[in-house]
Amino acid sequence: MNTTPHRGMPRRPLSRRTALAAGAALSAVLLTACGAGDDGSGRPSADSGASATAGNGTHNAADVAFAQGMIPHHRQAVTMSENAAGKAASPEVEDLAAEIGKAQAPEIETMSGWLESWGEKVPEGMGGTAENGHGAHRGHDPAMPGMMDDRQLKELNGASGKDFDTLFLTMMIEHHEGAVKMAETELKQGGYRPARDLAAEIVKAQTGEIKRMKQLLDPA
């Protein structure tokens, strides 16, 4: 059988078509890769990650002061709340104390992480309590309003029943009011968005808890 092409029949440009098809396929691959990630790896590029981080705002001195003040403030609230287990007469007081401890302990970890990432010191203990060898006095540190001194903590530790409930609620109301003031300062002066968000949450949550504690202290 003769397979020689008929004379006069034009040859098809196979090489040109093959080249065009290969070029189109290569373009599709490149476009897909670019769409998967800015660096073609399928992951967000470093620039896109930096943009997301920058969206949180640069931290400033107010953010550092907020975290360094609120950490010991929260630690004292957690310690005070732990005393309610087995000492409180009212189930409502014991439940509220447990809620306070459960909410504030993770916030301590969050703020500690910020300070470490900023290269700032994470405070130890609870500021001016017995943990660092000297007593604190109400109003001694304007940066941490509402903190209890050693005498008050000792009185709370030694109380039980209804006496404990009254002391705990009275002290924690003052403690919360101080935390709200600190958070409001952060909202006015802070620049780091996550810190401002936490400050807003503290204002909302602790204002609500203050209302609950006042009702428990004076049901009428």
Secondary structure, 3 states (H helix, E strand, C coil): CCCCCCCCCCCCCHHHHHHHHHHHHHHHHHHHHHHHCCCCCCCCCHHHHHHHHHCCCCCCHHHHHHHHHHHHHHHHHHHHHHCCCCCECCHHHHHHHHHHHHHHHHHHHHHHHHHHHHCCCCCCCCCCCHHHCCCCCCCCCCCCCCCCCHHHHHHHHHCCHHHHHHHHHHHHHHHHHHHHHHHHHHHHHCCCHHHHHHHHHHHHHHHHHHHHHHHHHCCC
